[in-house]
């Protein structure tokens, strides 16, 4: 009876009251801002998930951890950790329409610092990510010169270690080695690093046992592009005002894209999210036609090192890469989803983003096949590549 009396006291809101509640929710959404359409949200998530972690870090990890074999722990971690976290953050943001610094105190006050921690991590990451963008602008502006400064070794900043592949081919045809833009006999070439020439292909240290090394890798040499980066872009010392200007430009673009929240960023993503795929496809077509590309693809995909799957470090790298790739636990996904309409289909967006992420990983892996010269097992094949 008591229970029935309590139920009788429950008041059901009238139609006018429900209308007022809905009008208040619409007003709050209008004041906070919302995506103009679902495409803007989808492209924002896509651009957020596909970034430097895919383009630069994944090829290195795949090369380090057994080539195509690394895709197995990567996909498993993607399904077991990446997909649930990605979906959960979208749901939290969309359901509450709140940012990470507010949503966690409301859910569990003891975890109030979790949201602020996400914001701090995002702020720190954005600082060094913008430095990479500054480098990209630097190279873009430098590419408008008549002669690209990273294509030869005749610049003032070049070191003796700089060498051209074409010059090295000419020297090798004469059973010599290219160093400091000069063809050296094996004795002089090995002697430049205090070694002794054993024959036309090997050097050794007479003061140490088992010191036999391949002559190609005995002397440290770098390509013009690497020399340009070390001596001009990544040089330590005084202020490099060209890089300062590029960094200021990067932050100015970020400000312009975010000045009015989703109203401006929602328009920018039509370019920033789709253009990288156009570039990747173009570079992919160019990359697979370059000389030596087949050797890199052979190492990556046709001869995977399955024994690496027994190494826990491989699985750890795969899990870490998932967080880099998707941007989970940074608070960005919660923030993006908080501007959604309440009944938006998050699961559909999650699956589509992850499918395109996998496609981008595949394209980048094919495109950025690392030079087999980095592995001693492939030193003998260097002439095939060059």
N, C-alpha and C positions, 0 to 999 in steps of 0.2 A: 504493500500500500504506500509506504513511504517513497519507494522508488517511482511509483506511478505519479505521486504528487509532484516529485521533482521534475519528472518529464513534462507534467502539465505546465510547469512554470517556464519551460524553455520557449522563448519567443522566436517565431520565424519572421525574418525581415520581410517587409512588404516590398512590392514591386518598385515603389518610388525610392525606398531605401537602397535596394540593390542597384538601382540606376545611379544613385548618388555615389555609391561605393565605386562603381565602374567608371564614373566620370572623374572621380578623384584619382583612380589609378591611371587613367588616360592622361590626366593633367600632370601627374608625377613623371610619367614616361616622356611627355612632351618637354617638360622642363629639363630632364636629364639628357635627352637626346636618344635617338634610336637609328638603327640602320634604315636607309631608305628602302632597301629591298634585301632579299636573302642572298643575292649575288655578291653584294658588298661584304657581307659577313663571311661567306664562303671564301672569297678571294683573300680577305684579311687573314683568315685561318691558314689558308694555303701559303701565303707569303710569309706568315709567321713560322710555319713548320718547315719550310724549305729555305735554308739559309747557308751560312758559311760552314756550318757543321757537316752539311751534305757535300758541299763542293770541295772542301779542303781536307777535312778530317777523315771522312769515310774511306777514300781511296788509300790513304796512308795506313789505316787500321786493317783494311783488307789485304794490303801487301804484307803487312807485318804478321798477320794471323792466318796465313794459309790460303790467300786468294779466295776462290769461290767457296771454300769451306767455311769462311767467316759468315757467309750469308745465312747459314743454318742457325747459329746462335742469335744472329741479328733478327731473323724473322720470328724465332721463338720468343725472344725478349720483347719484340714488337707486339706480339699477340698477348703475352702474359702480363706485361707491365705498361707498355705504351698505349695500347688501345683502351684498357680500363681507366688509366689516369687521364688520358685525353678526353674521354667521354665524361668522366666524373667532373672535371673542371668546367666543361661546357655546361653541364646540368646545374652545377652550383651557381655559376654566374647567371644563367638564364632564369633559374627559379627565383633567385633573390633580387636580381637587378642591382647588385651591390659589388663594390670592389673588394679585393682580398683583405685590405686593412680594416674593413667593416664587417665582412661576412663571418670571419672566424671568431671575433669576440661575441657575436650574437649566437653562434652555434655552440661554442664552448669557451667561456671566458678564460679558462686556464691556458688556452692556445691563442690568446690575443696577439702574442708576438709573432705568430706564424705568418700572418698576412704581411706585417711590416718586414719580416725577413725576406719574403718573396720580392717585395718592392726594392729592398736594398740589393738583393742579388741582381735583379733586372737593371738597376741603375749602374752597378759595377760592370756588368757585362756590356751594357750599351756604351760605356766609356771606351773600352778597348775595341769593340766592334766598329765604332766610328773611326778609330785609328786605321783599321783595315780599309774602310771606305775612303779615308784620306789617301791611302796608298793607291787605291784604284783610280781616284781622280788625278793623282800625280802621274800615273802611267798613261792615263787617257790624254792629258795635256801634252805629255812628252811625245806621244805617238803622232802628233800633228807636225813634227819636224820633218824636214826632207829626208834625213837619214836617222833611223832609229838608233839611239845611243847604246842599246843593248844588243846590237847585231855584230859588232866588231870589237877588236882589242886595241884600237888606235886612239882611244880617248885619254885625256890627262889622268883620269882616275883609275885606269886599268892597272892591274898588278902583273908581275911576271907569270903568275899562275894561270892567267887568262889564255885560252886557246880556242881556235876555231876548228870545227869538225872537218871542214874542207882542207885546211892546212895540215891537220893531222893525217888525213888520207894520203896527201902528197908525200909526207914524210915516211909513212909506213910503206908506201910503194918502193921506197929506197932503203927499207929496213932500218929506219931511223925513227926518232920520237920528236914530237913538237913540244917545245917549251920556250917560253918568252918569245914567241913568234919566230923561233929558229929551229931548224931541223938538227937535232943532236945525235951523235953516235951513241950506242948503248952505254959505253964507258962514261961518257960525259953526262948522259942523262941520269944514270944511276948515281954518279958521283955528286950530282947536285944536292942529294940528300944523304951524303956520306955513306953510300952503299957501293958495292962492287958488282960489275956486270958479270954474270955467269955465262950467259949466251944472249941471243938476240931477243929473248922473251922474258928473262928472269934476272932479278937482282938478289944479292944477299949481303948480310952483314958479317964480315970476317971475324968480328969479336963475339958473336953469339951463335949458339947452335940452333938448328931448326929455324933459321931466319930467312929462308927462301921465300921470296914474294914475286908475284907477277909484275913485270916491269910496268905494265899499263897502270897498275894501281899503286906502284911504289912512290911515285911523285904526286903530290897533291896538285891537281889542276881543276879549274872551274871554267864553266862556259861564260861567255860575255854577259848573258842575262843575270847569272848569279853574281858575277863580279860587279855589275851595275847596281844590283840591290845592296850588296855589302858596302860598297864604297860611296854610293850616292844617296840611296834611299834610307838604308839602315845604319848610316854612319853615326857613331857617337861623337859628341863634341859640342860645338857651338850651336846656336839656334839656326835651324834650317827654315827660313821664312817661306820657302815654297810649300813645304809640308804644313806649316802653320796656316797658310792661306787655304790649303786644301781641307784641313781639319775644320777651319771656320766655315767653309762652304758646306761641309757635311752636316754640321750642326744647324746651319741656317736652313738647309733643306728639311731636316727633321722638324724644326720649328714651323716651317711653312706647311708641312703636311699635318701637323697636330694642332695648329693654332685654334681651330674651331672644332676640335674633337672628331667625332665620327663623320661630321658633315664634310670635312675636307679629306680626312684619311680614307673615307669610303669611296671617294672619287679617284684618289691617287692609286689605289690598289689595282684598278683596271690595267694600269701599266706595270707597276712594280711586281705584281704577282704573275703576270703572263709573259712579260718580256724575257725574264730569265729562261723560260722554257724554249722560247724561240732561239735564243743565243745558244743554249745547250744543244739543241737539235742541229743548228748550223755547225757548231764546233765538233759535234759528234761525227757529222758527215765528213768534215775536213780531217779529223783526227784518225779515222780508220783508213784513210787513204795515204797517210804519211809513211815514209820508209821506216821499217822496223816496228810498225804498229802491231803486226801479226805476232811478233815475239812477245810483246807485252800482254796481248790478249791471251796468248797461249799459256803464259805463266799464271794469269789471273783466273781463267775459266776452264782451261782444258787440262791443267795439271795441278789441281788443288791438293794441299797438304792436309789430308784427313786426320793425321796424327795430332794436329794442333787442337782438335776438338776435345782432347783429354786434358788440356791445360786450362786451369781455372781462370787464368788471366785473360784468355780469349773471351770467355763468357762475361767476365767483368767489363772488358772493353766494349762488348756488345751492349750491355745494359747501360753503361755510361753514354755510349753513342746515341741510344734511344732518347735519353733526356736532352742531349744536345740537338738532336734532329727535330724532335717534336716541341721542344720548349716547355715541357711539363714542369710543374712546380716553380715556375718563374712568376706566376700571377697574371701573365699576359692573356692566357686562354680564358681565365675567369673574367677578366676585364672586357675582352672582346664579346664574350657571350652575354655579359650583363646588359648590353645594348640591344639584345634580341627581343622579339615579341615572345610572350609567355608560352605560346603553343608551337614554337618553331621545332622542327624535327632535327634534334641534335644528332641522333644516331646516323641518319643519312649523311650529314655533313662529315661526321667522324670517319665513316667508311670511305667516302670519296676522297677526303684529304689524305688518308693513309695509303690509298691506292696510288694517288699521284705522287706521294712521297716515295713509295717503292719504285715507281717509274723513274723519278729523278735520280734516285740512288743508282739504278741500273745504268742510266745514261752517263752519269758522272764516272762510274766505275769503268765503263767502256772507254770514255774519253780520256780520263786521266790515268791511264795505265802507266805505272811508274817505270822509269828506266831500269832495266835489269842490271845495269852496271852497279847498282847499289848493293847487289848480292855477289859475294865472291864466287858462288857457283856459276854465275852467268858472266864472269869476267872474260872467259874465252870467247863468248859470243858477241863481244863488244863490236868487233869489226863488222858483224852482220847487221847490227843496228845502225852503225854510222855509215 
